[in-house]
């Protein structure tokens, strides 16, 4: 019999991911004074052993022994000295659920209906997740299905939908009712008020006063487009890159259409980084300066028309969004007028359609080994395991190289796990994980002491294991970082940095990672709210700051025009010179 969360409701219970850790299948006793991680490992090992004892074909004696062991574990979690530790740790607290459901299954197999129902009823005080009601189809619980108490437990599980935003998820229409507009604003405001993780990093705001201000604005919005234009200016006030409001897909062409030109702030000048249309490339060259947009000086234009819609965590993150991702975005029906200065200082004005023409997908994981033996692999995203596969495919050549450059300057994130899998190939010993915390509101404390904000630390995940010598790369490594290094890519850079495995070269990262809670909004839009705060293992912050490189190297306009890459070239030189990491705090 497997762990419940691995067999029945993995998606619904992703926060119980600790239950998926492979542990020895034997009982263990944690001693008083154990860390939460040690106690969790002990409890899980004992639970797995009990569940294996009650596996398919187990006789009555084995089932009774398994039930007794699970009962003992449940009592252990509810009594001193463990109780206070359990209440402070979400993964340990969730073990009460992971114990309760298998216990109910075993009692049901023994024909002990009352004990089975008692075990299930106890789980309703742990967590209510609607997906748990699917255990009604579990064959082990078939004898309970007609019991009113069993049906009541399933109904109680479904009450967890009170936290769902499905009622707000109305389909797109050109206009929304006043009630819908108010409901969407209220939903976002309420979730931020109670769950936003980076309260201490945002500017001083009266969030309730802002709600009242925006209440008037959304009530006046005449169209769905106008409504989202208002909401999209609320989230940026929190100054967090993982907290955003997105309009419905039907409005994407109104807000996000772009010309086939990439721009970037280099040496405090906005330059053309790429042109994706062959005909347009006759008029605009890489390295040309954007002087004005729609007749407005480019920086003034960015401040007036772009910055109000930019959700960002740091100055460098804001500049990336203002001058790269969002500068030329707008209505597909309205071309953008550009004033351009070429490399010889000549000005010209042109109108460019927001068509995105010929914007072709490129290899996100190019690999190359230089003549002098330095391997280079660019990792443009962690959205899938494609980067892991690219690294593993290149590993035989990497292991023969004199050094390795991993480039995450364009990596906007995805799944942290993909980056850590790559990192494991570079480690000869376990790496201490990062730490995380979430908001925790003790309402009884609030009732007594007034409003406050509290955080609860999350249980540290397992250390990242190193690999045997025959599987890993032991040579010198450089990781290239920059302000577009974001989210899961920052998690990768943070773990690499605190392990001291090699050098970081480039510019400070974006300074935004964590876990975003996604909300559905009326009319088909969505919101994200950052609800988890990540730090280095020692508790020091990089969110709101960025991870700084060991060796700071910035791009230059001359390099953009010539196609050179000074960051990569310097990393190459440093590896050949035997440079090591500078063991200083890497938070800017």
N, C-alpha and C positions, 0 to 999 in steps of 0.2 A: 504494500500500500504506500503510494508516494505521498510526499508533502502536499497538502491541499492546494497551496498556491501554485505548485508546479503542474497540477493536473486539471484544475477546474477553472480557476479565475486569474490566470497570470496577468492578463492585461488590466483587469479591474483592480488588482492588488499590486501594482508595480512598486508601491512604496514598501512592500514586504520583500524586496529583492534580496535581503540578507539571507532569506531562507533558501536561496538557490546555491549558497556556497557549499562546495563539497567538503565534507568533514568525515573523519573516521567514524564508522558505525559502531561505536561502543559507548557505554555509559560513562559519564564523567561528573565529578562533583567540584563545583567552584567553591573556593574558600572565601570567607569574609575578607573584604579588602581587595578582592579582584576588581580589575578594571571592567567597564561595561563590555568591551570587546571580548575579554576573557570569559566573562560570565555568559555572554551570548554564545560563544563557541561551545562552552560546557553544556548549556541547555540544549542547543541544537544537536550536539552529538548524542546526548541521552535520548532526545526525541526521535532521532533517526533510528537509533538502536531499538527503541520500543516499536516503531512502525515496521521495521524489518522482522521483528519477532512475530508481529501480527500479519505477516504477508499472506498471499494466497495459499490456501491449504493448511493454514495454522490450525492446530487442534484447540479444544476448549482451554486446556491448561495454559497454552501459549498465549491465547487471547486474554485470559485473566491476568497473566503476568504483565502483558503489555499495558492493559488498562491500569493496573496498579502503579506501574512506572510513570505513566502519564499523569495520573492523579497526584503522585508524589511531586512531579515537576510543577504542576499547577499550584499546589500548596506552597512549594518553595518560592515561586514568584510572588505570591500574595502575602508572604510573612517576612518579618525582619530576619536577617539583616538585608535581604535582597529587595524588599518592597520599594524602598525609596530610590534605589538605583533603577529599578524597572520603570517607575513612574517618570523618571527623568530622561529615559532613553526610548525613542519611538520604536526601534527595532526589537528591543527586549519586551516592550509593552505589547507589540504585535505578536510575540510568541504565545501570548495567552490565547490568541485566536488559532495559531498554528497547532497548538496543543488541543484546544477544545473540540475542533471539528473531527480530527482522527479519533479522539476519545469517544465522541458520540457514535462514530461509525463502528468502533469496536464493541461498545455496549449494545448497539443495535444487532450486530452479528451474534452476540451472546443471548439475544432475546430479552435484554434488560431495557425495556422501553423507557421506564421512568428515569433511569440514570442517563440514557442517551438524550432524552429531552432536556434534562437538567444541564447537561454539558453544552447543548446548543443554546439554551436560554442564557447561559453565562456569557457566551460570545457576544451577545447583543450589547453588553456594556463596554466592549472593547472598541468596535468600529462598526458602522453601518454602511455597507457598500451594496447597492442594488444587485450587482453581479453575483453576490453570494447566494442569492435566491436560486441560482441554477443547481445548487446541490440537491434540490428537491428531486432531480433526475438521477442522483447517485444510486446505483443498485444496492449499495450497502445500507442505505436509509429507506429502502422500499417499504419496510414494515411500518414506518412512521408516517407515511404520506397522508393517510386519512385522519391522523390525530389532529384535533383542533389546536393543541399546543404547538405542534410542528408547523402547521399552517400560519399560526400567529408569529412564529419566529421568522418565517419567510416574508411575511407582510412587514415585519419590523425592519428586516434588511432593506426592503424596498424604500423605506422611509429615508434612507440615505440620499435619495434623489432630491431632498430639500435643498441640497447644495448645488444641484445641477442648474445650468443656464439654458436648458433646452426650451423653456417657455419663452425665452428672449429671442430664440433663433428663428425669426420669421423670414420668409423668402423675400427676395428683392422686389421692390416696387419703386416707381419713380418718386412717390411721396410716402411718408409715414404719418401715422396718426400722432397727435400730441402725446397721447399716453405712451406710445411706443418710443418716442423720442426721449421722454422723461425717464422711462424705464431703463433704456440703454445707458444713459448718463448715470443714473442711480446705481445700476449694477456695477459699473466700473468704479465709481467713487467709493462704494461700500467695500469692494474687494481690496482696493488700495488702502483704505483706512485700516483694515484689519490684518492684511497679509503682506503688504509691500515690505520687502526685506531690507531695503537700503534707506530707511528713514533718516539715518544720521548723515547720509551723503547728499541728500537733496537740499536745495536752498531752503531758507526759512519760509514756509508757506502756511497760510491759514487754509487748510484743506476744506474745511466746512464753508468758509467764506467763498472759496473758489467754486464750490458746488452751487452755492446760491447765484453766483455770477453767471456760471455756465447754464444754469437752469433757465435763466432768462434768454440766453443765446439760443439754446436748442428749441425753446418754445417758439422763437421767432423764425427758425429755419423753415423755408417754404418747400424745399425739395430734399430728397434723400442725399443728393450730392452736397447741398448746403449744410445739412446736418452733419455729415462726416467731415466736411471742411472745418466745422467748429470743433468736433471731438478730436480731430487729429492735431489740434493745437493745445489740447489739454494735457495729454500724456507727456509731451516734451518738457513741461514745467517741472516734472519730477527728476529730470536730468539723469536718466538711466537708459542705457542702450538696449536693455531687454524688456522695456516697458513701452508699448506702442499701441496705437489703434490703427487698424487697417480697414479701408472701405471695402464694400462688396466687389467681387471680381468684375461685375458688370460696369463698374466705374473705373476700372484700371486704366483704360485708354484716356480717361479724363484727367487723371492725376499723375500717371506714371509713364506716359509715352516719352521716349527719348530719341534724339537724332542719333545717327550712327557715328557718334564721336565720343570718345572717352576723355575726360579731363582730370587734372590732378593739381594740387597745390605743391609746387616745387620751388624752393628758395623764395617763398612768400609770393610767388607769381603763379597764376592759373595758366597751365599749359595744356596743350593737346597731347594726350598720351597714346591714342590710337585712333585711326579712321577706318571704319568698317564698310565703306562704300567706295568702289573703284573710281567712279566718276567724281565723287566729292574729294577724293584724294588728290585730284588735279588742282584743287583750289585751297585745300587745307593740308598742312604737313605736320607730322609728328614734331613736337617741340615749339610750334607756333603758340604765341601768347593770346589768351582770351582777354581782351581789354574791356569789353562791355557786352551786356546781354540786354536785348530789347531797348537799347539806347541808354541803359543805366550802367555806370561803372561797375565792374564785375563784383567787387567786394561789397559795394553798397547794395547791389541786387541780391547777393547771397544773404546779407543781413536782413533785408526788408522782406524778401519773398520766399526764402528757403529756410532760414534758421527757425522761424516759428513752428515749422513742421518737423524739426530734427530732434529725435530722441537720441541722446548720447550721454556717455558716462564721463568723458574726459575731453580736454581741449583737442587732443589729437584725433579722437574718435569723431568729435563734432566737425573738424575740418575735412575728414574723409567724407562724411555725409554731405556737408555743405558744398564741397567743391568737386567731389567725384560722383557719388551715387545719386544725388538729388539736384545738382545745380541746373541741369538743362531739362529736367523732367517737367511734364505739363500735359496740356490737352493735345491729343493727336491731331485735332483739326486746326490747331494754331501753330504755324511754323515759328521758329525762334530766330530772332535777328541777332547776329554776332558781329562784333567788331574785333578784328584779328590783326595782330602785329607779327610779321614774320621775322626770321632770324637776321634780316638786314634792316630791320626797323621800319619797314613799309606797312602802312595801315590799309586795310580794306574791309569793306562791309558786305555781308552776304546774309541771305535768308535760307535757313536749312529746315527741311521738313522733319518733324518728330516721327520718323518712320522706322528707325532701327534697321534699315536695309542691310542685307548681307552680313548680319551679325552671326557669324558661324561659331559653332562649338569647337573648342580646341582641346588638345590633350591636357587634362588636368594634372597628369603625373609624369611629365617628361623626365627621362633618366639619361645621364651621360657620364662617361668616365674620361677625364682629361688625359692628355699624353703623359703628364707627370704623375698620374695615378690618384687623382682626387675624384671621387664619385660624387655626383650631384643628383638629387631627386627632389622635384617640386611636388608639394602636397597641397593642392588648392582647396580641398574640402575634406571633411570627415562625415559627410552626409550618408555614406555607405562604406562598405569594407573595400571599395575599389582601391583606395590608397594602401591598405594593408596588403592586398594582393599584388599591387605594383611593387611594394617594398620586398615582399617575399620572392617575387619573380626575379628581382634584381639582386637578391641577397648573395648568390654565389659570386657575382662580380664585386659587390660591395666588400665582401670578406677578403678579397684579394687586393683591395685598394689601400693606398697609404693613408687616406682620410675620407671623411664623409661629410657632405653638406646637405642638410635637410632644410628646404625653403618653405616656410609657412607664412610668408608675407602677404599672400593673397587668400589665406584660408579664413573664411568667415565662420567656421565651426561645423556643427553637426552633432555626432555622438562622441562623447569623451572616450568611450571604450575603444574606438578605432585608433585613436592616437596613442592610447596606453598600450595597445597591442604592439604597435611599432616600437614604442619606447622599450618594451620588454626585451627586444632583440639587442638592445645596446647595454643592458645591465648585467653585471655579474653577481649582484646581491639584491635583496629586496629593497624597494624604495618606499619610504614613508609616504602615505597618501596625504592629500590636502584635507583640510577640515571644512565643515559646513555648519551653518546654523539657520534656523527659521524663526519667525515671529511666534511668540507664545503668550497669549493673553490670559492671565489668571483673573477671571471676572470677579471673584470674591475679593482679591486684592484691590482691584479697581474700585469696587463698591466701598471699600474702607479708606483707601488712600487717594482716590482720584485717578484721572487718566495717566497712563504711563505706557511705555513700550518695553517689552521684554523679549529676549531671545532665548531659544533653547538649542544647545549644541546637538548636532546629529552624531550618531555613532560613526566613528571613523571606519571607512571600508578597509578591506584587507590590504596589506602591503602589496605593491606591485612586485611580482616575483621576477628574479633574474633567470636567465636561461643557461643551460650547460654550455661549456666552451665551444663545442662543435656546432652550436646553433646560433650563436650571437656574433656581433661585430665588436671587437675589442680596440679598434684603432681610434684615433682622435676624431672628434665630431664637432661640427659647428651647426647651429640652428639659426637661420635667418628670420628675424622678426620685424614687424613694423606696425603702424596704426591700423592696418586692415586685418591684423592677427587678432581674432575675436572669438569669444565664447569657448567652444571646445578646443579650439586651437590654442587659446590662452591656458586652458587646463594642461594641455600637452607641454607648453613652454614652462609653466609653473613647476610641474613635476620634474622636468628635465633640469630646470635651474636649481631646485632645492636638492636634487641628487648630486649636483656638481659634476655631471657626466662630461660636460664639454663647454664650449664657449657659445654665448649668444651674441649675434652681430646684427647691427641695423639700428632701428629706432624703437622707442617704447611702444608696447602693444596698446590695443584699444581700451583696456581696463574695464571690460564688462563680461561677466560670465555668471553662472548660476542656473536656476531652474525657473522657467517661465510657466505660469498658469495661464491657459488659453480660455478665453470667454467668448461665447457666441453673443452677437449683438443684433438688434432688430435690423431688418433689411438685408441680412446676409453678410454683414461685416464681422470683424473679430477684434479682440483686444488681447494683449499679452501683459502680464504683470510679473515682475521678478519676485519670486517668493522664497528663494534660497540664496544665502550669502556664502561664497567660498573664500577661503583664505589659504595662505601657505600653512604648512604643517605646524609651524610655531605660532600661528594665530595672527601673523602680520598680514596686512591687506595689500592686494593689488587691484581689487575692484575700485573704481573711482580714481585710480592712479596709473595703472599700467605696469607691466614688467619691463624694467630697463635692461638694455643690453650690457654685456661686459665691454664691448667695443662699439662705440657709437659711430655710425657711418650713415650719412644722409645722401639722398640722390641729388643730382645737379642738373640744371637745364642743359648744359653742354652734353652731359651723358645721355639725357633723353633724346636729344637730336642726333647723337652719333650711334645710338643703340647700345651703348656701354652699360654695364651694371656694376657700379662701384662697390655696392654692398657685397655682392657675390665675389668680386675680385679680391676684396680685402679679406673675406673669410678664407678664400683659397690661399692667400699669402700667409695668413696667420696659422693655418693648419700646417703648411710646409715648414713654418718657422718654429713650430712646437709650442704655440701660445696655449695657455690654460685658462680656465675660468677665473674671474676675479671674484673671490668669495665674499661679496658684499651684499647687503640687502638690495634686492632687485625691484623694489617698489619705488616708483618715481615720486 
